[in-house]
Amino acid sequence: MASWYRKKNLAPYETAELIISGIVPIFLIVIGTVGNLISIFVLLNKENPGTSTNIYLIFLCLVDTISLYQ
């Protein structure tokens, strides 16, 4: 079982497991949240009318952001 604390003689698979299970998800959550927020701001721009497609995409971005944190 992997631990969040550094040990002196880690096996190579434990280091890879730490990176895959600890660092990659945080990176994906940050990038996904920033991307969804940028999409929402673009879709809420005054130049874009509030069409049903834009409203659908805004809610899709919100649900995707919520699903990132599950």
PQR file with spaces between the fields and no chain letter, atoms N, CA, C, O and H, PARSE charges and radii, in Angstrom:
ATOM       1  N    MET     1       0.842   -1.171    0.000 -0.4000 1.5000
ATOM       2  CA   MET     1       0.000    0.000    0.000 -0.0000 2.0000
ATOM       3  C    MET     1       0.889    1.237    0.000  0.5500 1.7000
ATOM       4  O    MET     1       1.882    1.307    0.724 -0.5500 1.4000
ATOM       5  N    ALA     2       0.521    2.194   -0.813 -0.4000 1.5000
ATOM       6  CA   ALA     2       1.321    3.406   -0.921 -0.0000 2.0000
ATOM       7  C    ALA     2       1.022    4.349    0.235  0.5500 1.7000
ATOM       8  O    ALA     2      -0.076    4.355    0.790 -0.5500 1.4000
ATOM       9  H    ALA     2      -0.286    2.138   -1.401  0.4000 1.0000
ATOM      10  N    SER     3       2.009    5.129    0.576 -0.4000 1.5000
ATOM      11  CA   SER     3       1.890    6.088    1.656 -0.0000 2.0000
ATOM      12  C    SER     3       2.184    7.474    1.102  0.5500 1.7000
ATOM      13  O    SER     3       2.910    7.608    0.117 -0.5500 1.4000
ATOM      14  H    SER     3       2.901    5.124    0.125  0.4000 1.0000
ATOM      15  N    TRP     4       1.629    8.501    1.725 -0.4000 1.5000
ATOM      16  CA   TRP     4       1.870    9.856    1.267 -0.0000 2.0000
ATOM      17  C    TRP     4       3.172   10.413    1.830  0.5500 1.7000
ATOM      18  O    TRP     4       3.573   11.519    1.469 -0.5500 1.4000
ATOM      19  H    TRP     4       1.040    8.392    2.525  0.4000 1.0000
ATOM      20  N    TYR     5       3.835    9.669    2.704 -0.4000 1.5000
ATOM      21  CA   TYR     5       5.086   10.122    3.298 -0.0000 2.0000
ATOM      22  C    TYR     5       6.258    9.523    2.545  0.5500 1.7000
ATOM      23  O    TYR     5       6.212    8.356    2.157 -0.5500 1.4000
ATOM      24  H    TYR     5       3.509    8.770    2.998  0.4000 1.0000
ATOM      25  N    ARG     6       7.309   10.305    2.333 -0.4000 1.5000
ATOM      26  CA   ARG     6       8.490    9.842    1.613 -0.0000 2.0000
ATOM      27  C    ARG     6       9.277    8.842    2.450  0.5500 1.7000
ATOM      28  O    ARG     6       9.515    9.056    3.639 -0.5500 1.4000
ATOM      29  H    ARG     6       7.346   11.254    2.649  0.4000 1.0000
ATOM      30  N    LYS     7       9.674    7.754    1.814 -0.4000 1.5000
ATOM      31  CA   LYS     7      10.551    6.771    2.448 -0.0000 2.0000
ATOM      32  C    LYS     7      11.869    6.768    1.693  0.5500 1.7000
ATOM      33  O    LYS     7      11.934    7.212    0.547 -0.5500 1.4000
ATOM      34  H    LYS     7       9.481    7.580    0.849  0.4000 1.0000
ATOM      35  N    LYS     8      12.921    6.268    2.334 -0.4000 1.5000
ATOM      36  CA   LYS     8      14.238    6.325    1.712 -0.0000 2.0000
ATOM      37  C    LYS     8      14.367    5.396    0.516  0.5500 1.7000
ATOM      38  O    LYS     8      14.798    5.844   -0.546 -0.5500 1.4000
ATOM      39  H    LYS     8      12.868    5.907    3.265  0.4000 1.0000
ATOM      40  N    ASN     9      14.017    4.138    0.640 -0.4000 1.5000
ATOM      41  CA   ASN     9      14.208    3.168   -0.432 -0.0000 2.0000
ATOM      42  C    ASN     9      12.864    2.775   -1.031  0.5500 1.7000
ATOM      43  O    ASN     9      12.314    1.719   -0.719 -0.5500 1.4000
ATOM      44  H    ASN     9      13.667    3.775    1.503  0.4000 1.0000
ATOM      45  N    LEU    10      12.349    3.637   -1.888 -0.4000 1.5000
ATOM      46  CA   LEU    10      11.075    3.341   -2.530 -0.0000 2.0000
ATOM      47  C    LEU    10      11.296    2.441   -3.734  0.5500 1.7000
ATOM      48  O    LEU    10      12.250    2.611   -4.493 -0.5500 1.4000
ATOM      49  H    LEU    10      12.796    4.495   -2.141  0.4000 1.0000
ATOM      50  N    ALA    11      10.409    1.496   -3.889 -0.4000 1.5000
ATOM      51  CA   ALA    11      10.434    0.696   -5.106 -0.0000 2.0000
ATOM      52  C    ALA    11       9.928    1.578   -6.247  0.5500 1.7000
ATOM      53  O    ALA    11       9.151    2.502   -6.009 -0.5500 1.4000
ATOM      54  H    ALA    11       9.634    1.358   -3.273  0.4000 1.0000
ATOM      55  N    PRO    12      10.355    1.306   -7.476 -0.5600 1.5000
ATOM      56  CA   PRO    12       9.939    2.166   -8.600  0.2800 2.0000
ATOM      57  C    PRO    12       8.426    2.237   -8.766  0.5500 1.7000
ATOM      58  O    PRO    12       7.904    3.287   -9.140 -0.5500 1.4000
ATOM      59  N    TYR    13       7.717    1.161   -8.502 -0.4000 1.5000
ATOM      60  CA   TYR    13       6.265    1.188   -8.692 -0.0000 2.0000
ATOM      61  C    TYR    13       5.576    2.058   -7.653  0.5500 1.7000
ATOM      62  O    TYR    13       4.504    2.598   -7.927 -0.5500 1.4000
ATOM      63  H    TYR    13       8.141    0.308   -8.198  0.4000 1.0000
ATOM      64  N    GLU    14       6.162    2.212   -6.461 -0.4000 1.5000
ATOM      65  CA   GLU    14       5.556    3.073   -5.455 -0.0000 2.0000
ATOM      66  C    GLU    14       5.674    4.549   -5.839  0.5500 1.7000
ATOM      67  O    GLU    14       4.766    5.336   -5.572 -0.5500 1.4000
ATOM      68  H    GLU    14       7.032    1.773   -6.238  0.4000 1.0000
ATOM      69  N    THR    15       6.784    4.920   -6.462 -0.4000 1.5000
ATOM      70  CA   THR    15       6.943    6.295   -6.927 -0.0000 2.0000
ATOM      71  C    THR    15       5.957    6.577   -8.055  0.5500 1.7000
ATOM      72  O    THR    15       5.336    7.640   -8.085 -0.5500 1.4000
ATOM      73  H    THR    15       7.522    4.281   -6.679  0.4000 1.0000
ATOM      74  N    ALA    16       5.812    5.639   -8.978 -0.4000 1.5000
ATOM      75  CA   ALA    16       4.864    5.816  -10.074 -0.0000 2.0000
ATOM      76  C    ALA    16       3.435    5.869   -9.548  0.5500 1.7000
ATOM      77  O    ALA    16       2.615    6.642  -10.044 -0.5500 1.4000
ATOM      78  H    ALA    16       6.316    4.776   -8.954  0.4000 1.0000
ATOM      79  N    GLU    17       3.138    5.051   -8.547 -0.4000 1.5000
ATOM      80  CA   GLU    17       1.799    5.056   -7.966 -0.0000 2.0000
ATOM      81  C    GLU    17       1.506    6.394   -7.282  0.5500 1.7000
ATOM      82  O    GLU    17       0.384    6.895   -7.364 -0.5500 1.4000
ATOM      83  H    GLU    17       3.804    4.423   -8.144  0.4000 1.0000
ATOM      84  N    LEU    18       2.485    6.965   -6.623 -0.4000 1.5000
ATOM      85  CA   LEU    18       2.313    8.269   -5.983 -0.0000 2.0000
ATOM      86  C    LEU    18       2.030    9.342   -7.018  0.5500 1.7000
ATOM      87  O    LEU    18       1.167   10.193   -6.807 -0.5500 1.4000
ATOM      88  H    LEU    18       3.396    6.558   -6.557  0.4000 1.0000
ATOM      89  N    ILE    19       2.742    9.313   -8.127 -0.4000 1.5000
ATOM      90  CA   ILE    19       2.545   10.314   -9.173 -0.0000 2.0000
ATOM      91  C    ILE    19       1.179   10.146   -9.821  0.5500 1.7000
ATOM      92  O    ILE    19       0.461   11.124  -10.026 -0.5500 1.4000
ATOM      93  H    ILE    19       3.444    8.622   -8.299  0.4000 1.0000
ATOM      94  N    ILE    20       0.817    8.897  -10.145 -0.4000 1.5000
ATOM      95  CA   ILE    20      -0.447    8.646  -10.835 -0.0000 2.0000
ATOM      96  C    ILE    20      -1.641    8.906   -9.930  0.5500 1.7000
ATOM      97  O    ILE    20      -2.640    9.468  -10.378 -0.5500 1.4000
ATOM      98  H    ILE    20       1.401    8.102   -9.978  0.4000 1.0000
ATOM      99  N    SER    21      -1.558    8.512   -8.680 -0.4000 1.5000
ATOM     100  CA   SER    21      -2.722    8.646   -7.799 -0.0000 2.0000
ATOM     101  C    SER    21      -2.766    9.959   -7.039  0.5500 1.7000
ATOM     102  O    SER    21      -3.794   10.272   -6.438 -0.5500 1.4000
ATOM     103  H    SER    21      -0.747    8.055   -8.316  0.4000 1.0000
ATOM     104  N    GLY    22      -1.702   10.735   -7.038 -0.4000 1.5000
ATOM     105  CA   GLY    22      -1.688   11.949   -6.251 -0.0000 2.0000
ATOM     106  C    GLY    22      -1.508   13.230   -7.032  0.5500 1.7000
ATOM     107  O    GLY    22      -2.155   14.234   -6.732 -0.5500 1.4000
ATOM     108  H    GLY    22      -0.866   10.481   -7.526  0.4000 1.0000
ATOM     109  N    ILE    23      -0.644   13.215   -8.023 -0.4000 1.5000
ATOM     110  CA   ILE    23      -0.300   14.450   -8.715 -0.0000 2.0000
ATOM     111  C    ILE    23      -1.143   14.648   -9.971  0.5500 1.7000
ATOM     112  O    ILE    23      -1.614   15.757  -10.224 -0.5500 1.4000
ATOM     113  H    ILE    23      -0.119   12.400   -8.266  0.4000 1.0000
ATOM     114  N    VAL    24      -1.336   13.614  -10.746 -0.4000 1.5000
ATOM     115  CA   VAL    24      -2.082   13.731  -12.000 -0.0000 2.0000
ATOM     116  C    VAL    24      -3.533   14.165  -11.770  0.5500 1.7000
ATOM     117  O    VAL    24      -4.002   15.051  -12.485 -0.5500 1.4000
ATOM     118  H    VAL    24      -0.953   12.713  -10.540  0.4000 1.0000
ATOM     119  N    PRO    25      -4.272   13.588  -10.809 -0.5600 1.5000
ATOM     120  CA   PRO    25      -5.651   14.052  -10.608  0.2800 2.0000
ATOM     121  C    PRO    25      -5.746   15.527  -10.213  0.5500 1.7000
ATOM     122  O    PRO    25      -6.663   16.222  -10.651 -0.5500 1.4000
ATOM     123  N    ILE    26      -4.829   16.007   -9.404 -0.4000 1.5000
ATOM     124  CA   ILE    26      -4.846   17.424   -9.023 -0.0000 2.0000
ATOM     125  C    ILE    26      -4.613   18.298  -10.249  0.5500 1.7000
ATOM     126  O    ILE    26      -5.281   19.316  -10.424 -0.5500 1.4000
ATOM     127  H    ILE    26      -4.084   15.443   -9.048  0.4000 1.0000
ATOM     128  N    PHE    27      -3.676   17.905  -11.088 -0.4000 1.5000
ATOM     129  CA   PHE    27      -3.398   18.641  -12.324 -0.0000 2.0000
ATOM     130  C    PHE    27      -4.629   18.671  -13.227  0.5500 1.7000
ATOM     131  O    PHE    27      -4.963   19.721  -13.777 -0.5500 1.4000
ATOM     132  H    PHE    27      -3.134   17.078  -10.946  0.4000 1.0000
ATOM     133  N    LEU    28      -5.311   17.530  -13.386 -0.4000 1.5000
ATOM     134  CA   LEU    28      -6.504   17.463  -14.236 -0.0000 2.0000
ATOM     135  C    LEU    28      -7.648   18.293  -13.671  0.5500 1.7000
ATOM     136  O    LEU    28      -8.388   18.920  -14.430 -0.5500 1.4000
ATOM     137  H    LEU    28      -5.040   16.677  -12.939  0.4000 1.0000
ATOM     138  N    ILE    29      -7.803   18.307  -12.359 -0.4000 1.5000
ATOM     139  CA   ILE    29      -8.865   19.104  -11.734 -0.0000 2.0000
ATOM     140  C    ILE    29      -8.613   20.593  -11.972  0.5500 1.7000
ATOM     141  O    ILE    29      -9.539   21.333  -12.306 -0.5500 1.4000
ATOM     142  H    ILE    29      -7.202   17.798  -11.743  0.4000 1.0000
ATOM     143  N    VAL    30      -7.374   21.032  -11.802 -0.4000 1.5000
ATOM     144  CA   VAL    30      -7.063   22.450  -11.994 -0.0000 2.0000
ATOM     145  C    VAL    30      -7.265   22.860  -13.450  0.5500 1.7000
ATOM     146  O    VAL    30      -7.902   23.879  -13.720 -0.5500 1.4000
ATOM     147  H    VAL    30      -6.622   20.432  -11.531  0.4000 1.0000
ATOM     148  N    ILE    31      -6.737   22.088  -14.380 -0.4000 1.5000
ATOM     149  CA   ILE    31      -6.869   22.409  -15.806 -0.0000 2.0000
ATOM     150  C    ILE    31      -8.332   22.359  -16.235  0.5500 1.7000
ATOM     151  O    ILE    31      -8.785   23.224  -16.985 -0.5500 1.4000
ATOM     152  H    ILE    31      -6.220   21.261  -14.160  0.4000 1.0000
ATOM     153  N    GLY    32      -9.076   21.353  -15.769 -0.4000 1.5000
ATOM     154  CA   GLY    32     -10.490   21.233  -16.124 -0.0000 2.0000
ATOM     155  C    GLY    32     -11.321   22.379  -15.591  0.5500 1.7000
ATOM     156  O    GLY    32     -12.195   22.891  -16.292 -0.5500 1.4000
ATOM     157  H    GLY    32      -8.707   20.651  -15.160  0.4000 1.0000
ATOM     158  N    THR    33     -11.061   22.790  -14.356 -0.4000 1.5000
ATOM     159  CA   THR    33     -11.816   23.896  -13.763 -0.0000 2.0000
ATOM     160  C    THR    33     -11.532   25.200  -14.498  0.5500 1.7000
ATOM     161  O    THR    33     -12.455   25.955  -14.803 -0.5500 1.4000
ATOM     162  H    THR    33     -10.351   22.374  -13.787  0.4000 1.0000
ATOM     163  N    VAL    34     -10.282   25.464  -14.781 -0.4000 1.5000
ATOM     164  CA   VAL    34      -9.921   26.692  -15.502 -0.0000 2.0000
ATOM     165  C    VAL    34     -10.546   26.685  -16.900  0.5500 1.7000
ATOM     166  O    VAL    34     -11.082   27.701  -17.343 -0.5500 1.4000
ATOM     167  H    VAL    34      -9.532   24.850  -14.533  0.4000 1.0000
ATOM     168  N    GLY    35     -10.480   25.570  -17.581 -0.4000 1.5000
ATOM     169  CA   GLY    35     -11.063   25.473  -18.923 -0.0000 2.0000
ATOM     170  C    GLY    35     -12.568   25.662  -18.923  0.5500 1.7000
ATOM     171  O    GLY    35     -13.111   26.333  -19.800 -0.5500 1.4000
ATOM     172  H    GLY    35     -10.044   24.745  -17.221  0.4000 1.0000
ATOM     173  N    ASN    36     -13.245   25.074  -17.945 -0.4000 1.5000
ATOM     174  CA   ASN    36     -14.691   25.230  -17.868 -0.0000 2.0000
ATOM     175  C    ASN    36     -15.080   26.662  -17.524  0.5500 1.7000
ATOM     176  O    ASN    36     -16.053   27.183  -18.069 -0.5500 1.4000
ATOM     177  H    ASN    36     -12.803   24.528  -17.233  0.4000 1.0000
ATOM     178  N    LEU    37     -14.334   27.305  -16.628 -0.4000 1.5000
ATOM     179  CA   LEU    37     -14.637   28.700  -16.295 -0.0000 2.0000
ATOM     180  C    LEU    37     -14.410   29.634  -17.488  0.5500 1.7000
ATOM     181  O    LEU    37     -15.194   30.556  -17.711 -0.5500 1.4000
ATOM     182  H    LEU    37     -13.544   26.882  -16.186  0.4000 1.0000
ATOM     183  N    ILE    38     -13.364   29.401  -18.237 -0.4000 1.5000
ATOM     184  CA   ILE    38     -13.127   30.205  -19.442 -0.0000 2.0000
ATOM     185  C    ILE    38     -14.256   30.009  -20.444  0.5500 1.7000
ATOM     186  O    ILE    38     -14.706   30.969  -21.069 -0.5500 1.4000
ATOM     187  H    ILE    38     -12.727   28.651  -18.056  0.4000 1.0000
ATOM     188  N    SER    39     -14.717   28.768  -20.600 -0.4000 1.5000
ATOM     189  CA   SER    39     -15.825   28.491  -21.521 -0.0000 2.0000
ATOM     190  C    SER    39     -17.094   29.202  -21.080  0.5500 1.7000
ATOM     191  O    SER    39     -17.819   29.753  -21.909 -0.5500 1.4000
ATOM     192  H    SER    39     -14.352   27.988  -20.092  0.4000 1.0000
ATOM     193  N    ILE    40     -17.365   29.194  -19.783 -0.4000 1.5000
ATOM     194  CA   ILE    40     -18.561   29.874  -19.271 -0.0000 2.0000
ATOM     195  C    ILE    40     -18.469   31.381  -19.527  0.5500 1.7000
ATOM     196  O    ILE    40     -19.453   31.989  -19.948 -0.5500 1.4000
ATOM     197  H    ILE    40     -16.776   28.746  -19.110  0.4000 1.0000
ATOM     198  N    PHE    41     -17.316   31.989  -19.284 -0.4000 1.5000
ATOM     199  CA   PHE    41     -17.163   33.426  -19.520 -0.0000 2.0000
ATOM     200  C    PHE    41     -17.320   33.770  -20.999  0.5500 1.7000
ATOM     201  O    PHE    41     -17.902   34.802  -21.333 -0.5500 1.4000
ATOM     202  H    PHE    41     -16.517   31.495  -18.942  0.4000 1.0000
ATOM     203  N    VAL    42     -16.809   32.922  -21.885 -0.4000 1.5000
ATOM     204  CA   VAL    42     -16.966   33.167  -23.316 -0.0000 2.0000
ATOM     205  C    VAL    42     -18.429   33.052  -23.716  0.5500 1.7000
ATOM     206  O    VAL    42     -18.923   33.861  -24.500 -0.5500 1.4000
ATOM     207  H    VAL    42     -16.336   32.083  -21.613  0.4000 1.0000
ATOM     208  N    LEU    43     -19.126   32.050  -23.183 -0.4000 1.5000
ATOM     209  CA   LEU    43     -20.530   31.857  -23.541 -0.0000 2.0000
ATOM     210  C    LEU    43     -21.441   32.921  -22.946  0.5500 1.7000
ATOM     211  O    LEU    43     -22.519   33.172  -23.485 -0.5500 1.4000
ATOM     212  H    LEU    43     -18.724   31.392  -22.545  0.4000 1.0000
ATOM     213  N    LEU    44     -21.033   33.558  -21.842 -0.4000 1.5000
ATOM     214  CA   LEU    44     -21.828   34.623  -21.228 -0.0000 2.0000
ATOM     215  C    LEU    44     -21.473   36.001  -21.770  0.5500 1.7000
ATOM     216  O    LEU    44     -21.991   37.009  -21.289 -0.5500 1.4000
ATOM     217  H    LEU    44     -20.157   33.354  -21.404  0.4000 1.0000
ATOM     218  N    ASN    45     -20.599   36.054  -22.760 -0.4000 1.5000
ATOM     219  CA   ASN    45     -20.179   37.318  -23.340 -0.0000 2.0000
ATOM     220  C    ASN    45     -21.390   38.059  -23.904  0.5500 1.7000
ATOM     221  O    ASN    45     -22.314   37.434  -24.425 -0.5500 1.4000
ATOM     222  H    ASN    45     -20.178   35.236  -23.151  0.4000 1.0000
ATOM     223  N    LYS    46     -21.387   39.392  -23.800 -0.4000 1.5000
ATOM     224  CA   LYS    46     -22.520   40.181  -24.275 -0.0000 2.0000
ATOM     225  C    LYS    46     -22.712   40.071  -25.779  0.5500 1.7000
ATOM     226  O    LYS    46     -23.828   40.242  -26.270 -0.5500 1.4000
ATOM     227  H    LYS    46     -20.636   39.899  -23.376  0.4000 1.0000
ATOM     228  N    GLU    47     -21.660   39.794  -26.509 -0.4000 1.5000
ATOM     229  CA   GLU    47     -21.771   39.673  -27.959 -0.0000 2.0000
ATOM     230  C    GLU    47     -22.500   38.395  -28.371  0.5500 1.7000
ATOM     231  O    GLU    47     -23.096   38.333  -29.446 -0.5500 1.4000
ATOM     232  H    GLU    47     -20.754   39.656  -26.110  0.4000 1.0000
ATOM     233  N    ASN    48     -22.451   37.380  -27.511 -0.4000 1.5000
ATOM     234  CA   ASN    48     -23.168   36.138  -27.800 -0.0000 2.0000
ATOM     235  C    ASN    48     -24.566   36.226  -27.220  0.5500 1.7000
ATOM     236  O    ASN    48     -24.723   36.477  -26.025 -0.5500 1.4000
ATOM     237  H    ASN    48     -21.967   37.430  -26.637  0.4000 1.0000
ATOM     238  N    PRO    49     -25.574   36.027  -28.038 -0.5600 1.5000
ATOM     239  CA   PRO    49     -26.936   36.055  -27.490  0.2800 2.0000
ATOM     240  C    PRO    49     -27.188   34.813  -26.633  0.5500 1.7000
ATOM     241  O    PRO    49     -26.502   33.801  -26.769 -0.5500 1.4000
ATOM     242  N    GLY    50     -28.179   34.909  -25.753 -0.4000 1.5000
ATOM     243  CA   GLY    50     -28.492   33.794  -24.855 -0.0000 2.0000
ATOM     244  C    GLY    50     -29.323   32.729  -25.537  0.5500 1.7000
ATOM     245  O    GLY    50     -30.469   32.485  -25.158 -0.5500 1.4000
ATOM     246  H    GLY    50     -28.736   35.731  -25.642  0.4000 1.0000
ATOM     247  N    THR    51     -28.748   32.097  -26.541 -0.4000 1.5000
ATOM     248  CA   THR    51     -29.478   31.063  -27.264 -0.0000 2.0000
ATOM     249  C    THR    51     -29.552   29.796  -26.428  0.5500 1.7000
ATOM     250  O    THR    51     -28.827   29.640  -25.445 -0.5500 1.4000
ATOM     251  H    THR    51     -27.818   32.294  -26.849  0.4000 1.0000
ATOM     252  N    SER    52     -30.428   28.905  -26.828 -0.4000 1.5000
ATOM     253  CA   SER    52     -30.584   27.656  -26.085 -0.0000 2.0000
ATOM     254  C    SER    52     -29.314   26.814  -26.142  0.5500 1.7000
ATOM     255  O    SER    52     -29.011   26.083  -25.199 -0.5500 1.4000
ATOM     256  H    SER    52     -31.016   29.032  -27.627  0.4000 1.0000
ATOM     257  N    THR    53     -28.575   26.911  -27.236 -0.4000 1.5000
ATOM     258  CA   THR    53     -27.313   26.168  -27.343 -0.0000 2.0000
ATOM     259  C    THR    53     -26.301   26.673  -26.323  0.5500 1.7000
ATOM     260  O    THR    53     -25.612   25.879  -25.683 -0.5500 1.4000
ATOM     261  H    THR    53     -28.821   27.505  -28.002  0.4000 1.0000
ATOM     262  N    ASN    54     -26.210   27.995  -26.170 -0.4000 1.5000
ATOM     263  CA   ASN    54     -25.273   28.561  -25.193 -0.0000 2.0000
ATOM     264  C    ASN    54     -25.676   28.186  -23.769  0.5500 1.7000
ATOM     265  O    ASN    54     -24.816   27.869  -22.947 -0.5500 1.4000
ATOM     266  H    ASN    54     -26.770   28.640  -26.690  0.4000 1.0000
ATOM     267  N    ILE    55     -26.961   28.219  -23.475 -0.4000 1.5000
ATOM     268  CA   ILE    55     -27.429   27.849  -22.140 -0.0000 2.0000
ATOM     269  C    ILE    55     -27.112   26.382  -21.862  0.5500 1.7000
ATOM     270  O    ILE    55     -26.680   26.032  -20.764 -0.5500 1.4000
ATOM     271  H    ILE    55     -27.659   28.477  -24.143  0.4000 1.0000
ATOM     272  N    TYR    56     -27.330   25.526  -22.862 -0.4000 1.5000
ATOM     273  CA   TYR    56     -27.010   24.103  -22.709 -0.0000 2.0000
ATOM     274  C    TYR    56     -25.514   23.917  -22.447  0.5500 1.7000
ATOM     275  O    TYR    56     -25.136   23.137  -21.573 -0.5500 1.4000
ATOM     276  H    TYR    56     -27.681   25.810  -23.754  0.4000 1.0000
ATOM     277  N    LEU    57     -24.671   24.612  -23.180 -0.4000 1.5000
ATOM     278  CA   LEU    57     -23.221   24.467  -23.007 -0.0000 2.0000
ATOM     279  C    LEU    57     -22.758   25.014  -21.659  0.5500 1.7000
ATOM     280  O    LEU    57     -21.824   24.474  -21.066 -0.5500 1.4000
ATOM     281  H    LEU    57     -24.977   25.246  -23.890  0.4000 1.0000
ATOM     282  N    ILE    58     -23.399   26.079  -21.166 -0.4000 1.5000
ATOM     283  CA   ILE    58     -23.049   26.615  -19.849 -0.0000 2.0000
ATOM     284  C    ILE    58     -23.361   25.593  -18.766  0.5500 1.7000
ATOM     285  O    ILE    58     -22.544   25.357  -17.876 -0.5500 1.4000
ATOM     286  H    ILE    58     -24.158   26.517  -21.648  0.4000 1.0000
ATOM     287  N    PHE    59     -24.549   24.983  -18.841 -0.4000 1.5000
ATOM     288  CA   PHE    59     -24.889   23.966  -17.848 -0.0000 2.0000
ATOM     289  C    PHE    59     -24.001   22.731  -17.983  0.5500 1.7000
ATOM     290  O    PHE    59     -23.686   22.080  -16.988 -0.5500 1.4000
ATOM     291  H    PHE    59     -25.212   25.174  -19.564  0.4000 1.0000
ATOM     292  N    LEU    60     -23.602   22.412  -19.201 -0.4000 1.5000
ATOM     293  CA   LEU    60     -22.684   21.295  -19.410 -0.0000 2.0000
ATOM     294  C    LEU    60     -21.335   21.580  -18.748  0.5500 1.7000
ATOM     295  O    LEU    60     -20.745   20.687  -18.140 -0.5500 1.4000
ATOM     296  H    LEU    60     -23.858   22.941  -20.010  0.4000 1.0000
ATOM     297  N    CYS    61     -20.843   22.819  -18.860 -0.4000 1.5000
ATOM     298  CA   CYS    61     -19.595   23.205  -18.193 -0.0000 2.0000
ATOM     299  C    CYS    61     -19.737   23.124  -16.678  0.5500 1.7000
ATOM     300  O    CYS    61     -18.824   22.658  -15.996 -0.5500 1.4000
ATOM     301  H    CYS    61     -21.323   23.545  -19.353  0.4000 1.0000
ATOM     302  N    LEU    62     -20.865   23.571  -16.147 -0.4000 1.5000
ATOM     303  CA   LEU    62     -21.083   23.514  -14.699 -0.0000 2.0000
ATOM     304  C    LEU    62     -21.117   22.082  -14.191  0.5500 1.7000
ATOM     305  O    LEU    62     -20.505   21.772  -13.169 -0.5500 1.4000
ATOM     306  H    LEU    62     -21.606   23.950  -16.701  0.4000 1.0000
ATOM     307  N    VAL    63     -21.826   21.206  -14.895 -0.4000 1.5000
ATOM     308  CA   VAL    63     -21.908   19.809  -14.480 -0.0000 2.0000
ATOM     309  C    VAL    63     -20.546   19.126  -14.608  0.5500 1.7000
ATOM     310  O    VAL    63     -20.186   18.297  -13.772 -0.5500 1.4000
ATOM     311  H    VAL    63     -22.323   21.458  -15.725  0.4000 1.0000
ATOM     312  N    ASP    64     -19.801   19.466  -15.637 -0.4000 1.5000
ATOM     313  CA   ASP    64     -18.462   18.889  -15.802 -0.0000 2.0000
ATOM     314  C    ASP    64     -17.544   19.331  -14.661  0.5500 1.7000
ATOM     315  O    ASP    64     -16.748   18.537  -14.161 -0.5500 1.4000
ATOM     316  H    ASP    64     -20.093   20.139  -16.316  0.4000 1.0000
ATOM     317  N    THR    65     -17.654   20.594  -14.253 -0.4000 1.5000
ATOM     318  CA   THR    65     -16.847   21.087  -13.144 -0.0000 2.0000
ATOM     319  C    THR    65     -17.211   20.366  -11.848  0.5500 1.7000
ATOM     320  O    THR    65     -16.330   19.994  -11.073 -0.5500 1.4000
ATOM     321  H    THR    65     -18.301   21.239  -14.659  0.4000 1.0000
ATOM     322  N    ILE    66     -18.490   20.172  -11.617 -0.4000 1.5000
ATOM     323  CA   ILE    66     -18.929   19.443  -10.420 -0.0000 2.0000
ATOM     324  C    ILE    66     -18.427   18.011  -10.450  0.5500 1.7000
ATOM     325  O    ILE    66     -18.009   17.477   -9.422 -0.5500 1.4000
ATOM     326  H    ILE    66     -19.206   20.474  -12.246  0.4000 1.0000
ATOM     327  N    SER    67     -18.464   17.379  -11.624 -0.4000 1.5000
ATOM     328  CA   SER    67     -18.020   15.985  -11.718 -0.0000 2.0000
ATOM     329  C    SER    67     -16.508   15.845  -11.508  0.5500 1.7000
ATOM     330  O    SER    67     -16.037   14.775  -11.125 -0.5500 1.4000
ATOM     331  H    SER    67     -18.803   17.812  -12.459  0.4000 1.0000
ATOM     332  N    LEU    68     -15.746   16.915  -11.756 -0.4000 1.5000
ATOM     333  CA   LEU    68     -14.299   16.864  -11.512 -0.0000 2.0000
ATOM     334  C    LEU    68     -13.983   16.653  -10.037  0.5500 1.7000
ATOM     335  O    LEU    68     -12.979   16.025   -9.700 -0.5500 1.4000
ATOM     336  H    LEU    68     -16.128   17.784  -12.068  0.4000 1.0000
ATOM     337  N    TYR    69     -14.829   17.171   -9.161 -0.4000 1.5000
ATOM     338  CA   TYR    69     -14.556   17.141   -7.738 -0.0000 2.0000
ATOM     339  C    TYR    69     -15.163   15.928   -7.034  0.5500 1.7000
ATOM     340  O    TYR    69     -15.111   15.837   -5.808 -0.5500 1.4000
ATOM     341  H    TYR    69     -15.645   17.681   -9.434  0.4000 1.0000
ATOM     342  N    GLN    70     -15.734   15.003   -7.790 -0.4000 1.5000
ATOM     343  CA   GLN    70     -16.295   13.794   -7.164 -0.0000 2.0000
ATOM     344  C    GLN    70     -15.236   12.752   -6.965  0.5500 1.7000
ATOM     345  O    GLN    70     -15.523   11.671   -6.453 -0.5500 1.4000
ATOM     346  H    GLN    70     -15.776   15.077   -8.787  0.4000 1.0000
